Amino acid sequence: MNGRAKTAVFFFSFVFCGILFGIIASYVFQFFFSFSLAKAIPDNEKFFIPAKFVIYGSGYNTVSARVWLYDRNGAEIAVIERSWNGEKLFLEFDTAEFQQKIIPYPSHLYTEDSYKNGVRLDRYYNEKGLCRLYSDVGEPDKVKNAYYRLSLFALSRFPLTGGHSKKITLELSNYKTGELWSIITAVDGTVSVIVN
């Protein structure tokens, strides 16, 4: 290998290692910063209904449904109504777990046949530095920022979360078609479904 080739290999190796180090350092900073963010979340948080759904039907490798996303005040954020390839519809939550608080964020709507082609839900409620799911009018910016930053941690695709994030999956197609169902989440990590 001549001198130029060695220099090019060294340069690209250095750049690659620098980028990798930057990504890891950013994640480590976000991880440790999440502990202080969780302190900003009020201890009196109980539960709320971030989503409701109706399964219209399933069959012939298709399932159709309508899913609503809501903020803590019950204001509608988004409606997703469509059909998916598959027979089972799932709603996945990702959690941020710090300071004895477990905050679930709805993250993904998909079928057994279409995980990659499912609907990423955070694009409906995370915008401009605000997590609309948990933001209240008049709430301190510190609390709003904490919910948003914790959502970024929970929804990150980085595999090393140190046990501070997990996935909770609900099979929506298990519930009776044609009825309106509410999904209730709590800061203890509980996610449950009740008929409306």
Backbone torsions as a table, in degrees:
resi	resn	phi	psi	omega
1	MET	NA	128.6	-178.7
2	ASN	-79.8	175.7	-175.5
3	GLY	-62.7	-39.3	179.8
4	ARG	-65.8	-42.2	-179.6
5	ALA	-64.4	-42.2	178.4
6	LYS	-62.6	-41.7	179.4
7	THR	-63.6	-42.9	179.7
8	ALA	-64.2	-44.4	178.7
9	VAL	-62.4	-45.2	178.9
10	PHE	-61.1	-45.0	-178.5
11	PHE	-61.0	-50.0	-178.2
12	PHE	-67.3	-34.4	175.4
13	SER	-64.7	-42.3	178.9
14	PHE	-63.3	-44.7	179.2
15	VAL	-63.2	-45.9	179.7
16	PHE	-60.0	-47.4	179.4
17	CYS	-63.1	-37.8	178.0
18	GLY	-63.8	-43.4	178.2
19	ILE	-64.9	-45.5	178.9
20	LEU	-60.7	-44.4	177.8
21	PHE	-61.4	-41.6	179.1
22	GLY	-61.8	-42.5	179.0
23	ILE	-64.5	-46.7	-179.4
24	ILE	-65.0	-43.1	179.5
25	ALA	-62.7	-40.2	178.2
26	SER	-62.6	-44.0	179.7
27	TYR	-65.7	-43.5	179.5
28	VAL	-61.3	-42.5	176.9
29	PHE	-61.0	-46.6	179.2
30	GLN	-60.4	-40.7	-179.5
31	PHE	-61.5	-52.5	-177.6
32	PHE	-70.4	-32.7	177.0
33	PHE	-65.7	-27.9	-178.9
34	SER	-63.3	-28.6	177.6
35	PHE	-62.8	-44.4	179.5
36	SER	-73.3	-31.8	177.0
37	LEU	-61.6	-41.6	-178.0
38	ALA	-63.2	-27.6	177.5
39	LYS	-64.1	-26.4	-179.5
40	ALA	-75.5	-17.8	-179.5
41	ILE	-73.7	126.5	-178.2
42	PRO	-59.7	141.1	178.9
43	ASP	-72.3	-17.9	-177.5
44	ASN	-85.7	4.7	176.0
45	GLU	-61.0	129.7	-179.7
46	LYS	-110.3	-83.4	-178.3
47	PHE	-152.2	165.4	170.7
48	PHE	-159.2	172.7	-176.9
49	ILE	-107.1	98.6	-179.7
50	PRO	-82.5	-14.9	-176.2
51	ALA	-153.2	150.8	170.4
52	LYS	-133.0	158.4	179.8
53	PHE	-152.8	156.6	171.4
54	VAL	-132.2	127.5	172.5
55	ILE	-91.4	120.0	-179.9
56	TYR	-78.4	-35.6	180.0
57	GLY	164.1	168.4	176.4
58	SER	-149.3	153.2	178.8
59	GLY	157.7	159.1	-179.1
60	TYR	50.8	43.0	177.1
61	ASN	61.8	33.4	176.5
62	THR	-140.4	138.5	173.3
63	VAL	-129.9	135.4	179.8
64	SER	-124.0	145.2	-175.1
65	ALA	-159.0	167.4	171.2
66	ARG	-126.0	131.7	179.8
67	VAL	-127.4	130.6	177.0
68	TRP	-108.2	142.9	171.7
69	LEU	-112.7	138.3	-176.9
70	TYR	-129.4	155.5	170.9
71	ASP	-90.3	-179.9	-177.0
72	ARG	-62.2	-23.1	-179.9
73	ASN	-88.5	0.5	-179.8
74	GLY	85.9	7.3	177.6
75	ALA	-79.1	135.7	-179.0
76	GLU	-69.9	131.4	177.5
77	ILE	-98.6	-43.8	-176.2
78	ALA	-158.7	157.8	173.5
79	VAL	-128.6	128.1	176.1
80	ILE	-116.1	116.7	-180.0
81	GLU	-130.8	119.6	-177.8
82	ARG	-171.7	178.4	173.9
83	SER	-112.9	148.2	178.8
84	TRP	-123.9	151.9	170.5
85	ASN	-75.0	127.2	-178.2
86	GLY	131.6	175.0	-179.0
87	GLU	-116.6	-14.5	-179.3
88	LYS	-120.6	128.5	179.7
89	LEU	-106.5	130.6	-177.5
90	PHE	-119.5	145.7	170.6
91	LEU	-119.8	123.6	-176.9
92	GLU	-107.5	137.5	173.6
93	PHE	-112.8	143.0	170.3
94	ASP	-113.7	139.1	-175.9
95	THR	-111.9	154.1	167.3
96	ALA	-114.2	125.2	-173.0
97	GLU	-125.2	99.7	-179.1
98	PHE	-143.5	146.9	174.8
99	GLN	54.1	43.4	-179.3
100	GLN	60.2	22.9	176.6
101	LYS	-120.6	132.7	179.1
102	ILE	-120.3	112.3	-175.1
103	ILE	-109.8	111.8	179.7
104	PRO	-86.2	136.8	177.2
105	TYR	-121.9	122.8	175.5
106	PRO	-64.0	128.9	-170.6
107	SER	-121.1	-31.6	-167.6
108	HIS	-154.8	134.7	176.3
109	LEU	-119.6	122.5	-172.0
110	TYR	-159.8	171.2	173.2
111	THR	-115.1	173.7	179.7
112	GLU	-63.9	-20.7	-179.9
113	ASP	-97.6	-9.2	-169.8
114	SER	-138.3	44.0	-179.2
115	TYR	-57.4	-49.5	-177.8
116	LYS	-67.4	-29.0	-179.4
117	ASN	-97.2	14.3	178.3
118	GLY	-72.4	-176.8	-176.9
119	VAL	-101.7	120.1	172.8
120	ARG	-76.9	121.5	-173.2
121	LEU	-86.8	-24.6	-177.3
122	ASP	-62.0	-23.4	178.8
123	ARG	-66.9	-17.8	178.3
124	TYR	-85.4	-27.9	-174.7
125	TYR	-119.8	-13.3	176.0
126	ASN	-102.9	108.6	179.2
127	GLU	-151.6	141.5	176.2
128	LYS	51.6	43.5	176.7
129	GLY	73.3	20.9	-177.3
130	LEU	-134.3	131.6	172.3
131	CYS	-94.7	100.3	-174.4
132	ARG	-65.0	-20.7	177.9
133	LEU	-58.4	-46.0	-170.4
134	TYR	-107.3	1.4	-175.3
135	SER	-86.6	130.0	176.4
136	ASP	-109.3	147.0	174.2
137	VAL	-64.4	134.2	178.9
138	GLY	83.3	-3.9	178.8
139	GLU	-73.3	144.4	179.5
140	PRO	-59.0	144.5	179.4
141	ASP	-58.1	-31.6	179.8
142	LYS	-60.5	-40.8	179.9
143	VAL	-71.0	-44.6	178.6
144	LYS	-59.3	-43.7	178.9
145	ASN	-63.5	-39.1	-179.8
146	ALA	-62.4	-47.0	178.7
147	TYR	-60.8	-41.4	-179.5
148	TYR	-66.1	-49.5	-178.3
149	ARG	-64.1	-38.6	177.5
150	LEU	-66.8	-32.9	176.5
151	SER	-65.6	-38.0	177.9
152	LEU	-62.5	-39.6	177.4
153	PHE	-65.5	-49.4	-177.1
154	ALA	-61.1	-39.7	-174.0
155	LEU	-89.1	-3.2	179.2
156	SER	-65.2	148.8	-179.5
157	ARG	-92.4	11.3	-179.7
158	PHE	-72.0	125.7	-172.1
159	PRO	-72.9	-18.5	-175.9
160	LEU	-98.6	95.3	-178.5
161	THR	-108.3	0.8	177.4
162	GLY	61.4	28.4	-179.7
163	GLY	76.3	11.4	-178.3
164	HIS	-102.1	12.9	174.8
165	SER	-154.1	142.0	175.7
166	LYS	-146.1	168.7	177.6
167	LYS	-105.1	137.4	173.8
168	ILE	-120.9	124.9	-175.8
169	THR	-118.2	129.4	175.2
170	LEU	-110.3	134.4	174.1
171	GLU	-93.2	98.9	-175.5
172	LEU	-66.3	-30.6	-177.9
173	SER	-69.9	-6.7	174.7
174	ASN	-74.6	-15.3	-173.8
175	TYR	-94.3	151.2	-174.2
176	LYS	-56.2	131.7	-179.3
177	THR	-69.9	150.4	176.6
178	GLY	81.9	-5.7	179.5
179	GLU	-106.0	149.9	177.9
180	LEU	-87.3	125.4	-178.8
181	TRP	-116.9	143.5	177.7
182	SER	-111.4	138.4	175.6
183	ILE	-103.3	125.4	-177.8
184	ILE	-111.1	131.6	175.7
185	THR	-120.0	153.4	178.7
186	ALA	-136.8	159.9	-177.8
187	VAL	-75.3	2.4	170.8
188	ASP	-93.2	5.4	177.5
189	GLY	92.2	-0.4	-179.6
190	THR	-72.1	132.1	172.7
191	VAL	-128.1	120.0	-177.6
192	SER	-136.2	164.8	-177.5
193	VAL	-124.0	132.7	175.7
194	ILE	-132.0	154.1	175.8
195	VAL	-74.2	141.6	-176.4
196	ASN	-77.6	NA	NA
